[in-house]
Amino acid sequence: MAGLIQRTAQAIDDLWQSIWHGSSRAEKAVIAIVLLVTGLAIPVIPIVWIARIIAS
């Protein structure tokens, strides 16, 4: 079970890295606005932070 959680966290972290760090400043602004407008920033940001901690 711990391995599954670790792999899931690593996958979330990899996805976040590919989206966020591969984007320009304008693309990051659009992503942030879309997340805020749709209300997804509330659950997404903490999930990414927790996944990054577990993946480390």
C-alpha positions in Angstrom: 0.0 0.0 0.0 2.8 2.4 0.8 4.4 1.7 -2.6 1.1 2.6 -4.3 0.9 5.9 -2.4 4.5 6.6 -3.2 4.0 5.9 -7.0 0.8 8.0 -7.1 2.5 10.9 -5.3 5.5 10.6 -7.8 3.1 10.6 -10.7 1.3 13.7 -9.4 4.7 15.4 -8.8 5.9 14.5 -12.3 2.7 15.8 -13.9 2.9 19.1 -11.9 6.6 19.5 -12.9 5.8 19.0 -16.6 2.9 21.4 -16.6 4.3 24.1 -14.3 8.0 24.2 -14.9 7.6 23.7 -18.7 5.4 26.7 -19.0 6.1 30.3 -19.7 5.1 33.1 -17.3 2.0 33.9 -19.4 1.0 30.2 -19.5 1.4 30.0 -15.7 -0.8 33.0 -15.3 -3.5 31.4 -17.5 -3.3 28.1 -15.5 -3.5 30.0 -12.2 -6.5 32.0 -13.4 -8.3 28.9 -14.7 -7.7 27.1 -11.4 -9.0 30.0 -9.4 -12.1 30.6 -11.6 -13.1 27.0 -11.6 -12.5 26.6 -7.9 -10.0 23.8 -8.5 -7.1 25.7 -6.8 -8.6 24.9 -3.4 -8.2 21.1 -3.7 -5.4 21.0 -6.3 -2.7 23.1 -4.5 -2.7 21.1 -1.2 -2.8 17.8 -3.1 0.3 18.8 -5.1 2.1 20.0 -2.0 1.3 16.7 -0.1 2.3 14.7 -3.2 5.6 16.5 -3.4 6.4 15.8 0.2 5.5 12.1 -0.1 7.5 11.8 -3.4 10.6 13.2 -1.8 
